[in-house]
């Protein structure tokens, strides 16, 4: 049964846990962009008008809805580096799943609904980022972009959550 206490868990899940999982995913992309010499990097959490920014993170009004990472260029630009950038978000999500499960297994963290929801949303983001498809706007998922990049058929460096900004942006 869905009770009043579940409403609180639902709100925590969607307004706190899901944005954290999104941030972890985007951090994976930015990590690899940084390793490969990316310039003018930024993580955008949410959509809508900008609320505030700190360091290289911009938080928007609807912070719980989607996210993106942006950069201008990368120094090491080839099929392998691009593929790692596309898969970086998924790699960070998988790592966070194993890390949290390991902490629970070692008794350093208690099993809880919050832990369960974190793992659930991590798998959710992982699955839909790797599922090889094109979104309605024509951009590929991270998984599709990685496949195309390995085949040397994709050089745009744009996916559902990665944007290569133009020089005049």
C-alpha positions as a Markdown table, in Angstrom:
| # | Residue | x | y | z |
|---|---|---|---|---|
| 1 | Unk | 0.0 | 0.0 | 0.0 |
| 2 | Unk | 1.1 | 3.5 | -0.7 |
| 3 | Unk | 0.8 | 5.6 | 2.4 |
| 4 | Unk | 1.5 | 9.1 | 3.6 |
| 5 | Unk | 5.0 | 8.1 | 4.7 |
| 6 | Unk | 5.7 | 6.9 | 1.1 |
| 7 | Unk | 4.9 | 10.4 | -0.2 |
| 8 | Unk | 7.8 | 11.8 | 1.8 |
| 9 | Unk | 10.1 | 9.0 | 0.4 |
| 10 | Unk | 8.9 | 9.8 | -3.1 |
| 11 | Unk | 9.7 | 13.5 | -2.7 |
| 12 | Unk | 13.2 | 12.8 | -1.3 |
| 13 | Unk | 13.8 | 10.3 | -4.2 |
| 14 | Unk | 12.8 | 12.7 | -6.9 |
| 15 | Unk | 14.0 | 16.0 | -5.6 |
| 16 | Unk | 17.3 | 14.9 | -3.9 |
| 17 | Unk | 18.4 | 11.4 | -4.9 |
| 18 | Unk | 17.7 | 11.7 | -8.6 |
| 19 | Unk | 19.5 | 15.0 | -9.1 |
| 20 | Unk | 22.5 | 13.5 | -7.2 |
| 21 | Unk | 22.5 | 10.5 | -9.5 |
| 22 | Unk | 22.3 | 12.8 | -12.5 |
| 23 | Unk | 25.2 | 14.9 | -11.1 |
| 24 | Unk | 27.3 | 11.7 | -10.8 |
| 25 | Unk | 26.5 | 10.7 | -14.4 |
| 26 | Unk | 27.4 | 14.1 | -15.7 |
| 27 | Unk | 30.6 | 14.1 | -13.6 |
| 28 | Unk | 31.7 | 11.0 | -15.5 |
| 29 | Unk | 31.4 | 12.8 | -18.8 |
| 30 | Unk | 33.3 | 15.9 | -17.5 |
| 31 | Unk | 35.9 | 13.6 | -15.9 |
| 32 | Unk | 36.9 | 12.2 | -19.3 |
| 33 | Unk | 36.5 | 15.6 | -21.1 |
| 34 | Unk | 39.0 | 16.9 | -18.5 |
| 35 | Unk | 41.4 | 14.0 | -19.0 |
| 36 | Unk | 41.4 | 14.5 | -22.7 |
| 37 | Unk | 42.1 | 18.3 | -22.5 |
| 38 | Unk | 38.6 | 19.7 | -22.6 |
| 39 | Unk | 38.2 | 23.5 | -22.4 |
| 40 | Unk | 35.4 | 25.6 | -20.8 |
| 41 | Unk | 33.7 | 22.7 | -19.2 |
| 42 | Unk | 30.4 | 23.1 | -17.3 |
| 43 | Unk | 27.8 | 20.8 | -15.7 |
| 44 | Unk | 24.2 | 22.0 | -15.9 |
| 45 | Unk | 21.8 | 20.4 | -13.4 |
| 46 | Unk | 18.2 | 20.8 | -14.5 |
| 47 | Unk | 16.5 | 23.0 | -17.1 |
| 48 | Unk | 14.8 | 26.3 | -17.1 |
| 49 | Unk | 16.3 | 29.6 | -15.9 |
| 50 | Unk | 19.6 | 29.6 | -14.1 |
| 51 | Unk | 19.3 | 29.8 | -10.3 |
| 52 | Unk | 23.0 | 29.9 | -9.4 |
| 53 | Unk | 26.3 | 28.5 | -10.2 |
| 54 | Unk | 29.4 | 27.4 | -8.3 |
| 55 | Unk | 32.7 | 26.3 | -9.7 |
| 56 | Unk | 31.8 | 24.7 | -13.0 |
| 57 | Unk | 28.3 | 23.6 | -12.0 |
| 58 | Unk | 25.2 | 25.6 | -13.0 |
| 59 | Unk | 21.9 | 24.8 | -11.2 |
| 60 | Unk | 18.7 | 25.6 | -13.0 |
| 61 | Unk | 15.1 | 26.2 | -11.8 |
| 62 | Unk | 13.9 | 22.7 | -12.4 |
| 63 | Unk | 17.1 | 21.1 | -11.0 |
| 64 | Unk | 15.4 | 17.7 | -10.7 |
| 65 | Unk | 14.7 | 17.5 | -14.4 |
| 66 | Unk | 17.5 | 16.3 | -16.6 |
| 67 | Unk | 21.0 | 17.8 | -16.9 |
| 68 | Unk | 23.8 | 18.3 | -19.3 |
| 69 | Unk | 27.5 | 18.9 | -19.6 |
| 70 | Unk | 29.1 | 21.3 | -22.0 |
| 71 | Unk | 32.6 | 22.0 | -23.2 |
| 72 | Unk | 34.2 | 23.9 | -26.1 |
| 73 | Unk | 36.9 | 21.6 | -27.4 |
| 74 | Unk | 39.1 | 18.6 | -26.5 |
| 75 | Unk | 42.8 | 18.3 | -27.1 |
| 76 | Unk | 42.9 | 14.6 | -27.7 |
| 77 | Unk | 40.0 | 14.0 | -30.2 |
| 78 | Unk | 39.7 | 10.5 | -31.6 |
| 79 | Unk | 37.4 | 7.6 | -31.6 |
| 80 | Unk | 38.6 | 6.1 | -28.4 |
| 81 | Unk | 38.7 | 9.4 | -26.4 |
| 82 | Unk | 35.2 | 10.3 | -27.7 |
| 83 | Unk | 33.8 | 6.8 | -26.8 |
| 84 | Unk | 35.2 | 7.2 | -23.3 |
| 85 | Unk | 33.6 | 10.6 | -22.9 |
| 86 | Unk | 30.2 | 9.1 | -24.1 |
| 87 | Unk | 30.5 | 6.2 | -21.7 |
| 88 | Unk | 32.0 | 8.2 | -18.8 |
| 89 | Unk | 28.6 | 8.9 | -17.3 |
| 90 | Unk | 27.6 | 5.2 | -17.3 |
| 91 | Unk | 31.0 | 4.3 | -15.8 |
| 92 | Unk | 30.5 | 6.7 | -12.9 |
| 93 | Unk | 27.0 | 5.3 | -12.3 |
| 94 | Unk | 28.2 | 1.7 | -12.3 |
| 95 | Unk | 31.1 | 2.7 | -10.0 |
| 96 | Unk | 28.7 | 4.5 | -7.6 |
| 97 | Unk | 26.4 | 1.4 | -7.5 |
| 98 | Unk | 29.4 | -0.9 | -6.6 |
| 99 | Unk | 30.7 | 1.7 | -4.1 |
| 100 | Unk | 27.3 | 2.0 | -2.2 |
| 101 | Unk | 26.7 | -1.8 | -2.3 |
| 102 | Unk | 30.3 | -2.4 | -1.0 |
| 103 | Unk | 29.7 | 0.1 | 1.8 |
| 104 | Unk | 26.5 | -1.7 | 2.8 |
| 105 | Unk | 28.2 | -5.1 | 2.5 |
| 106 | Unk | 31.0 | -4.0 | 4.7 |
| 107 | Unk | 28.6 | -2.6 | 7.3 |
| 108 | Unk | 29.8 | 0.9 | 6.9 |
| 109 | Unk | 26.3 | 1.9 | 5.6 |
| 110 | Unk | 22.9 | 0.7 | 6.6 |
| 111 | Unk | 20.4 | -0.7 | 4.1 |
| 112 | Unk | 17.6 | 1.8 | 3.7 |
| 113 | Unk | 15.0 | 3.1 | 1.3 |
| 114 | Unk | 17.4 | 5.9 | 0.4 |
| 115 | Unk | 20.1 | 3.4 | -0.5 |
| 116 | Unk | 17.6 | 1.4 | -2.5 |
| 117 | Unk | 16.3 | 4.4 | -4.3 |
| 118 | Unk | 19.9 | 5.6 | -5.1 |
| 119 | Unk | 20.7 | 2.2 | -6.7 |
| 120 | Unk | 17.3 | 2.2 | -8.5 |
| 121 | Unk | 17.8 | 5.6 | -10.1 |
| 122 | Unk | 21.5 | 4.8 | -10.9 |
| 123 | Unk | 20.3 | 1.7 | -12.8 |
| 124 | Unk | 17.6 | 3.8 | -14.5 |
| 125 | Unk | 20.0 | 6.5 | -15.7 |
| 126 | Unk | 22.6 | 3.8 | -16.6 |
| 127 | Unk | 20.1 | 1.8 | -18.7 |
| 128 | Unk | 18.6 | 4.8 | -20.6 |
| 129 | Unk | 22.0 | 6.4 | -21.3 |
| 130 | Unk | 23.4 | 3.2 | -22.7 |
| 131 | Unk | 20.3 | 2.1 | -24.7 |
| 132 | Unk | 21.4 | 2.6 | -28.3 |
| 133 | Unk | 18.7 | 4.9 | -29.7 |
| 134 | Unk | 18.1 | 8.4 | -31.1 |
| 135 | Unk | 16.0 | 10.8 | -29.0 |
| 136 | Unk | 13.1 | 12.7 | -30.6 |
| 137 | Unk | 15.4 | 15.7 | -31.3 |
| 138 | Unk | 17.7 | 13.5 | -33.3 |
| 139 | Unk | 20.5 | 13.3 | -30.8 |
| 140 | Unk | 21.9 | 9.9 | -29.9 |
| 141 | Unk | 21.9 | 8.4 | -26.5 |
| 142 | Unk | 25.4 | 8.0 | -25.0 |
| 143 | Unk | 25.4 | 4.3 | -25.9 |
| 144 | Unk | 24.4 | 5.0 | -29.5 |
| 145 | Unk | 27.0 | 7.8 | -29.8 |
| 146 | Unk | 29.7 | 5.4 | -28.4 |
| 147 | Unk | 28.8 | 2.8 | -31.0 |
| 148 | Unk | 28.8 | 5.4 | -33.8 |
| 149 | Unk | 32.1 | 6.9 | -32.6 |
| 150 | Unk | 33.8 | 3.5 | -32.6 |
| 151 | Unk | 32.6 | 2.9 | -36.1 |
| 152 | Unk | 34.0 | 6.4 | -36.9 |
| 153 | Unk | 30.5 | 7.5 | -38.0 |
| 154 | Unk | 29.9 | 10.2 | -35.4 |
| 155 | Unk | 31.9 | 13.3 | -34.8 |
| 156 | Unk | 29.4 | 15.8 | -33.5 |
| 157 | Unk | 30.1 | 15.2 | -29.8 |
| 158 | Unk | 26.5 | 15.9 | -28.9 |
| 159 | Unk | 24.2 | 13.5 | -27.2 |
| 160 | Unk | 21.1 | 13.8 | -25.0 |
| 161 | Unk | 23.3 | 15.2 | -22.2 |
| 162 | Unk | 26.6 | 16.2 | -23.8 |
| 163 | Unk | 27.0 | 19.4 | -25.8 |
| 164 | Unk | 30.0 | 20.7 | -27.7 |
| 165 | Unk | 29.5 | 24.5 | -27.6 |
| 166 | Unk | 30.3 | 26.5 | -30.7 |
| 167 | Unk | 33.2 | 28.9 | -30.5 |
| 168 | Unk | 30.9 | 31.9 | -30.4 |
| 169 | Unk | 28.7 | 30.6 | -27.6 |
